[in-house]
Amino acid sequence: MKAAVIESVGRAVVTEVPDPTPGPREVVVEVAACGLCGTDLHILQGEFAPKLPIVPGHEFAGEVVGVGAQVTEVSLGDQVAVDPSLYCYECRYCRTGHNNLCERWAAIGVTTAGGAAQYAVAPVANCVKLPEHVRTQDAALIEPLSCAVRGYDVLQSRLGAHVLIYGSGTMGLMMLELAKRTGAASVDMVDLNPARLETARQLGVSASAANPDELDRPQGWDLVIDATGNAAAIQDGLERVSKAGTFLQFGVADYATRVTIDPYRIYNQEITITGSMAVLHSYERAAELFATGVLDPDVFISDRLPLERYPEVLEQFARGVGRKIVVVP
């Protein structure tokens, strides 16, 4: 089969690899579409994945075309979205319900072969059947949406909150859509990319700007969400949290990123600083939300490109051109 392979740091190719074979409790999925994510860039840079080469792609959906001997939950021809998370279920964090912090954390498309290919293998427990009205090529959006749902689980946001989001890429826009549906009084957005801000305005953001100083909230915001991973944005966002407010680190920063905090202000103003890592008990809920139309795929997916162009698609994604980019085998 044809697959994208990150062969070494900085090098991705499209090549032929062996067809996958399912284990007893696994299925083979013919991939309909696979989304690109910042994690793929980290893997290309030599981070996250324990070893290379690897077939990337942890955001994918498709049709079940092979089932293991012990699989009864899905059948050939079922359309499924795949939760890429792989946990040990044995370590302290798994036993206490924090599976996303698993000491042996792994993921399809990060530590094992993923969906940037014609076919991918997944445990049947990770497959969520899609309703007939959901286009399978759109369902690659469910995985990033499940990360956003996890982010809102962490926030435990209250009704009437004023929200500021840094970054109007895919994840920032998803956080915007969820904020609108969790009772926010206002949702403002900051981004240096005018095209992305225009999409935020199309989706009904309360206010948007390249600089938060242009927004009229001198007392700060109840919830500040960084969806960029950029040090300057994070540093600025920490200063914009109102008294008794919360700052969520949602964007993936690289390992070397550092910012400065003001411990006295955190204490004196009872500010919460927290993070959200990947998916936790949120994938099926995201699939259900997606089926209700919480996202408009035609707005969120800006490019649907052939798998054969994966290396140049990675370059386009790294330049910040477009919104969600998916490759189609």
C-alpha positions in Angstrom: 0.0 0.0 0.0 1.0 3.6 -0.4 1.9 5.6 2.8 3.6 8.7 3.9 6.6 8.0 6.0 8.7 10.3 8.1 12.0 8.6 7.5 14.3 10.8 9.5 14.4 14.2 11.1 13.3 16.7 8.5 12.6 14.1 5.8 9.1 12.8 4.7 8.4 10.7 1.7 5.5 8.8 0.1 6.4 5.2 -0.6 5.1 1.6 -0.7 4.9 -0.3 2.6 3.4 -3.7 3.5 -0.4 -3.9 3.8 -1.4 -4.1 7.5 -2.8 -7.2 9.1 -5.2 -7.0 12.1 -4.7 -8.8 15.4 -7.5 -10.6 17.1 -9.1 -7.5 18.5 -8.1 -5.1 15.7 -9.6 -3.8 12.5 -8.1 -2.6 9.2 -9.5 0.8 8.1 -9.4 2.0 4.5 -8.6 5.7 5.2 -11.0 8.2 3.7 -9.1 11.3 5.0 -6.3 12.0 7.4 -5.7 15.4 9.0 -2.4 17.1 9.6 -1.6 18.4 13.1 1.2 20.3 14.9 2.2 17.0 16.4 3.2 15.8 12.9 5.6 18.8 12.7 7.1 17.9 16.1 7.6 14.3 14.8 9.3 15.7 11.7 11.6 17.7 14.0 12.5 14.6 15.9 10.2 15.1 18.9 7.4 12.9 20.4 7.9 9.8 18.3 10.2 7.4 20.1 11.8 6.2 16.9 11.8 6.9 13.1 10.7 5.9 10.5 7.0 6.2 11.3 3.8 6.5 9.3 2.2 9.6 10.8 -1.4 10.6 11.0 -3.5 10.4 14.2 -6.6 12.2 12.9 -8.3 9.8 10.5 -11.6 8.1 9.6 -12.6 5.5 7.0 -14.3 2.2 6.2 -13.7 -1.1 8.0 -12.2 -3.5 5.4 -10.7 -6.1 7.7 -11.5 -7.5 11.1 -9.7 -9.7 13.6 -11.0 -13.0 14.6 -12.4 -11.7 17.9 -14.0 -8.6 16.6 -17.8 -8.4 17.0 -18.4 -4.7 17.6 -18.0 -3.5 14.0 -18.5 -5.1 10.6 -17.0 -4.9 7.2 -18.3 -1.7 5.5 -18.9 0.2 8.7 -17.7 3.9 8.6 -15.6 4.7 11.7 -13.6 7.4 13.2 -10.5 6.3 15.2 -9.3 7.5 18.6 -5.5 7.2 18.3 -4.9 7.0 22.0 -3.1 3.8 23.3 -2.9 3.3 27.0 -1.3 0.6 29.2 -4.2 0.7 31.8 -1.7 -0.5 34.4 0.3 2.5 35.5 -0.6 4.8 38.4 -2.1 7.4 36.1 -4.2 5.0 34.1 -5.5 3.5 37.4 -6.5 6.9 38.7 -8.3 7.9 35.5 -5.6 10.1 34.0 -5.0 7.8 31.0 -3.7 10.7 28.8 -0.8 10.9 31.2 0.0 7.2 31.0 3.6 6.3 31.8 3.6 4.1 28.7 1.6 6.6 26.6 1.4 5.7 22.9 -0.7 6.7 19.9 -1.6 5.6 16.4 0.4 7.8 14.1 2.9 8.9 16.8 4.4 5.7 18.1 2.8 3.1 15.8 1.8 3.4 12.1 -1.0 5.9 11.5 -3.6 7.1 9.0 -1.4 8.9 6.4 -1.8 5.8 4.3 -4.3 3.9 2.3 -4.9 1.5 5.2 -4.4 1.7 9.0 -4.8 -0.8 11.8 -6.6 0.2 15.1 -7.9 -1.6 18.1 -11.7 -2.1 17.7 -12.1 -0.4 21.1 -10.8 2.8 19.5 -13.3 2.8 16.6 -16.5 4.9 16.8 -19.1 4.1 14.2 -20.4 7.1 12.3 -24.0 7.9 11.6 -25.0 7.6 7.9 -25.4 11.4 7.5 -21.8 12.1 8.5 -19.4 12.3 5.6 -16.4 10.0 6.4 -13.9 12.4 4.7 -15.0 15.1 7.2 -14.7 12.9 10.3 -10.9 13.4 10.6 -12.0 16.5 12.5 -13.3 14.4 15.4 -9.9 13.8 16.9 -8.9 17.5 17.2 -12.5 18.2 18.4 -12.0 15.6 21.1 -8.9 17.5 22.3 -10.9 20.7 22.5 -13.6 18.9 24.5 -10.9 17.7 26.9 -9.8 21.3 27.2 -13.2 22.4 28.2 -13.4 19.6 30.7 -10.3 21.0 32.3 -11.6 24.5 32.3 -14.9 23.6 34.1 -16.1 27.0 32.7 -19.0 28.8 34.3 -21.9 30.5 32.5 -21.3 34.1 31.5 -17.5 33.9 31.3 -15.6 36.3 29.1 -13.1 34.3 27.0 -9.9 35.3 25.2 -8.3 32.9 22.7 -4.9 33.3 21.2 -4.7 31.7 17.8 -7.4 31.2 15.2 -6.1 28.1 13.6 -8.1 24.9 13.7 -7.8 24.4 17.5 -8.5 28.0 18.4 -11.6 28.0 16.2 -12.8 24.7 17.8 -12.4 26.3 21.2 -14.4 29.3 19.9 -17.2 27.0 18.8 -17.3 25.2 22.2 -17.1 28.4 24.1 -20.2 29.7 22.3 -22.0 26.5 23.3 -20.9 26.5 27.0 -22.5 29.8 27.9 -19.7 32.3 27.3 -20.8 35.9 27.6 -18.2 36.9 25.0 -15.4 35.2 23.1 -12.5 37.4 21.7 -9.7 36.2 19.6 -6.2 37.3 18.8 -4.1 36.3 15.8 -1.5 37.9 13.6 -2.9 36.1 10.5 -5.7 38.3 9.1 -7.1 35.4 6.9 -7.6 33.3 10.0 -9.2 36.1 11.9 -11.6 36.5 9.1 -12.7 32.9 9.6 -13.2 33.6 13.3 -15.4 36.5 12.4 -17.3 34.3 10.0 -17.9 31.9 13.0 -19.3 34.6 15.2 -16.4 35.7 17.4 -17.3 38.7 19.6 -14.2 40.7 18.8 -10.9 40.0 17.1 -7.6 41.8 16.8 -3.9 41.3 16.1 -3.1 42.8 19.5 -5.2 42.4 22.7 -4.7 46.1 23.5 -7.2 46.7 20.7 -9.9 44.8 22.6 -11.9 46.6 25.2 -11.5 44.6 28.4 -9.0 46.4 30.7 -10.0 44.3 33.6 -8.9 41.1 31.8 -10.7 37.9 30.8 -12.2 35.2 33.0 -10.7 32.5 30.7 -7.6 32.9 28.6 -6.7 30.1 26.2 -3.5 29.8 24.4 -3.9 27.7 21.2 -0.6 28.7 19.6 2.2 27.3 21.7 4.1 30.5 20.9 6.1 32.0 23.8 5.2 35.6 23.1 1.4 34.7 23.0 1.6 32.7 26.2 3.5 35.4 28.0 1.0 38.0 26.9 -2.0 35.8 27.8 -0.8 35.2 31.3 -1.0 39.0 31.9 -4.5 39.2 30.5 -6.2 36.9 33.1 -8.6 38.6 35.4 -8.8 38.1 39.1 -10.0 34.6 39.9 -9.5 33.8 36.3 -8.0 30.8 34.5 -5.2 30.4 31.9 -5.3 27.2 29.9 -2.2 26.1 28.0 -3.8 24.3 25.1 -1.4 24.9 22.3 1.6 22.6 22.0 4.9 24.5 22.7 8.2 23.0 21.8 10.4 21.7 24.6 12.6 24.8 24.8 9.7 27.4 25.3 10.0 29.3 28.5 7.8 32.1 30.0 7.8 34.1 33.2 5.1 34.0 35.8 4.3 36.4 38.7 3.9 34.1 41.8 2.6 36.9 44.0 -0.1 37.9 41.5 -1.2 34.2 41.1 -1.5 34.0 44.9 -3.0 37.4 45.5 -5.6 37.3 42.6 -6.3 33.6 42.9 -5.4 32.9 39.3 -5.4 29.3 38.0 -2.8 28.1 35.4 -3.6 24.7 33.9 -3.0 22.6 30.9 -4.8 20.1 28.7 -3.0 17.2 27.1 -4.6 15.4 24.1 -7.7 13.2 24.6 -9.3 11.9 27.8 -12.7 10.3 27.9 -13.7 12.8 25.2 -13.5 11.1 21.8 -17.0 9.6 21.8 -18.5 12.8 23.0 -16.7 14.7 20.3 -18.1 12.2 17.7 -21.6 12.8 19.0 -21.1 16.6 18.9 -19.7 16.4 15.4 -22.8 14.4 14.3 -25.0 17.2 15.6 -23.2 19.8 13.4 -21.2 21.6 16.1 -18.6 22.2 13.4 -19.1 23.1 9.7 -16.5 20.9 7.9 -16.5 23.2 4.9 -15.3 26.0 7.0 -12.8 24.1 9.1 -11.2 22.1 6.2 -9.5 24.5 3.9 -7.6 21.9 1.8 -8.2 18.3 0.7 -5.0 17.2 -1.0 -3.8 13.8 -2.4 -1.6 11.7 -0.1 1.0 11.7 -2.9 1.8 15.3 -2.0 2.3 14.7 1.7 5.8 16.2 1.9 4.8 19.5 0.3 1.5 19.5 2.3 3.6 19.3 5.5 5.5 22.3 4.3 2.3 24.2 3.5 1.0 23.4 7.0 4.3 24.5 8.6 3.9 27.9 6.9 0.5 28.4 8.4 -1.3 28.5 5.1 -5.0 27.4 5.4 -6.9 25.9 8.3 -7.3 22.2 8.7 -5.5 20.4 5.9 -6.4 16.7 5.2 -4.8 14.3 2.8 -6.9 11.9 0.8 -5.4 8.5 -0.2 
